[in-house]
Amino acid sequence: MHPANQRPKSLCEVAERTDSLESWGAALGDLLDEINYRRENRIPVESVVGAAPRLLRLVFHGGEIADAFGAALAEHLAAEVIGLPAPAWTSEPERFLETPWYPDESARIREYLEGAAPPAFRVHGVFVDIDSLARV
C-alpha cells in the first residue's frame, strides 16, 4: 500500500503504472484505497472512472482481464456510487472477456461467484464478489 499522495487517482493512472497483471493488481488495490478515502471524506469519485485507460491486452499477458475488470469497476462505481450512467468507453468490445474469468477455478467457487458477482462484473465476464473490492 502506498501513502495517499502516491496512490493512483484514476483507472488511467493504474494502467499507466503497470507492466504485468501482478503490478496492475497492486496498483488497483491502491486505487481502491483512494476510492474509499474519497468516499469517507466526501470527495467526488467521478474522475476515477471518466477517462478510458489504455488497453492492457496490448501490454502484458493477461491484460485482457485487467481491461474487462477496469471497465466493470467503472460501470459499478458509476451505477452504485456516483449515480450516473457508465462512461461510454466501458462498452468498447475490447472491454469484455470472450471467456469468463474466475479468480479460482474450483466448481464450488465458480458457482458461488456466478451468483455473487455484481451485475457490471458479470456483464464484462469477470466473476468476483463485492468483498474483493474492499481492502482490509
C-alpha positions in Angstrom: 0.0 0.0 0.0 1.3 3.4 -1.0 0.9 6.6 1.0 -2.1 8.6 0.0 -0.1 11.1 -2.0 1.4 8.3 -4.2 -1.8 6.3 -4.8 -3.2 6.3 -8.4 -6.1 8.7 -8.7 -7.8 7.1 -11.7 -8.1 3.9 -13.7 -5.9 5.6 -16.3 -3.1 6.1 -13.8 -3.4 2.4 -12.8 -3.0 1.4 -16.4 0.0 3.7 -17.0 1.8 2.4 -13.9 1.6 -1.3 -14.8 3.5 -3.7 -17.0 2.1 -7.0 -15.6 -1.1 -8.4 -14.2 0.6 -8.6 -10.8 1.6 -4.9 -10.8 -1.8 -4.0 -12.1 -3.4 -5.8 -9.2 -1.2 -3.9 -6.7 -2.0 -0.6 -8.4 -5.7 -1.4 -8.5 -5.6 -2.1 -4.7 -4.1 1.3 -4.1 -6.8 2.9 -6.3 -9.5 1.1 -4.2 -7.9 2.6 -1.1 -8.1 6.0 -2.8 -11.7 5.5 -3.7 -12.5 4.5 -0.1 -10.6 7.6 1.2 -12.6 9.8 -1.1 -15.9 8.3 -0.1 -15.2 8.6 3.6 -14.2 12.2 3.2 -17.0 13.1 0.8 -14.6 13.8 -2.1 -16.1 13.2 -5.5 -15.0 10.0 -7.3 -16.2 10.8 -10.9 -12.6 11.5 -12.0 -11.6 7.9 -11.1 -13.6 6.5 -14.0 -14.2 9.2 -16.5 -11.3 8.7 -19.0 -10.6 5.5 -20.8 -7.5 3.7 -19.6 -5.1 2.3 -22.2 -5.8 -1.2 -23.3 -3.5 -3.5 -21.3 -4.2 -6.6 -23.5 -1.6 -4.9 -25.8 0.9 -4.5 -22.9 1.1 -7.8 -21.0 -0.1 -11.4 -20.8 -3.5 -11.4 -19.0 -4.1 -7.7 -19.9 -7.5 -8.5 -21.3 -8.5 -9.4 -17.7 -7.4 -6.0 -16.5 -9.2 -4.3 -19.4 -12.5 -6.1 -18.5 -12.1 -5.7 -14.8 -11.4 -1.9 -15.1 -14.5 -1.4 -17.3 -16.6 -3.4 -14.9 -15.3 -1.4 -11.9 -16.1 1.9 -13.7 -19.6 0.7 -14.5 -20.1 -0.5 -11.0 -18.9 2.8 -9.5 -21.0 4.8 -11.9 -24.1 2.9 -11.0 -23.7 2.2 -7.3 -21.6 5.2 -6.0 -21.8 8.1 -8.4 -25.4 7.6 -9.6 -24.6 8.3 -13.3 -24.6 6.2 -16.5 -21.5 4.2 -17.2 -18.7 6.0 -19.2 -19.0 5.3 -22.9 -15.6 3.6 -23.0 -16.8 0.8 -20.9 -18.9 -0.5 -23.8 -16.0 -0.9 -26.2 -15.8 -4.5 -27.4 -12.2 -4.9 -26.0 -13.5 -4.3 -22.5 -15.4 -7.6 -22.4 -13.9 -11.1 -22.0 -14.8 -13.8 -24.5 -14.2 -16.5 -21.9 -15.4 -15.7 -18.3 -12.6 -15.2 -15.7 -12.8 -16.5 -12.2 -10.0 -15.9 -9.6 -10.4 -19.6 -8.6 -11.4 -22.4 -10.9 -13.0 -24.7 -8.4 -16.6 -25.6 -9.3 -17.9 -24.6 -5.9 -16.2 -21.1 -6.0 -17.4 -20.6 -9.6 -21.0 -21.5 -8.7 -20.8 -19.0 -5.8 -19.3 -16.2 -7.9 -21.9 -16.6 -10.7 -24.5 -15.5 -8.2 -22.4 -13.1 -6.1 -20.7 -11.1 -8.8 -22.1 -7.6 -9.1 -24.0 -7.1 -12.4 -21.4 -4.9 -14.1 -18.7 -7.5 -13.5 -20.9 -10.4 -14.8 -21.6 -8.5 -18.0 -17.9 -8.0 -18.6 -17.1 -11.7 -17.9 -15.3 -11.0 -14.6 -16.6 -13.1 -11.7 -15.6 -11.6 -8.3 -17.7 -10.9 -5.3 -18.2 -7.4 -3.8 -15.9 -8.2 -0.9 -12.9 -8.5 -3.3 -13.3 -4.8 -4.0 -12.6 -3.9 -0.4 -9.2 -3.8 1.3 -8.8 -4.6 5.0 
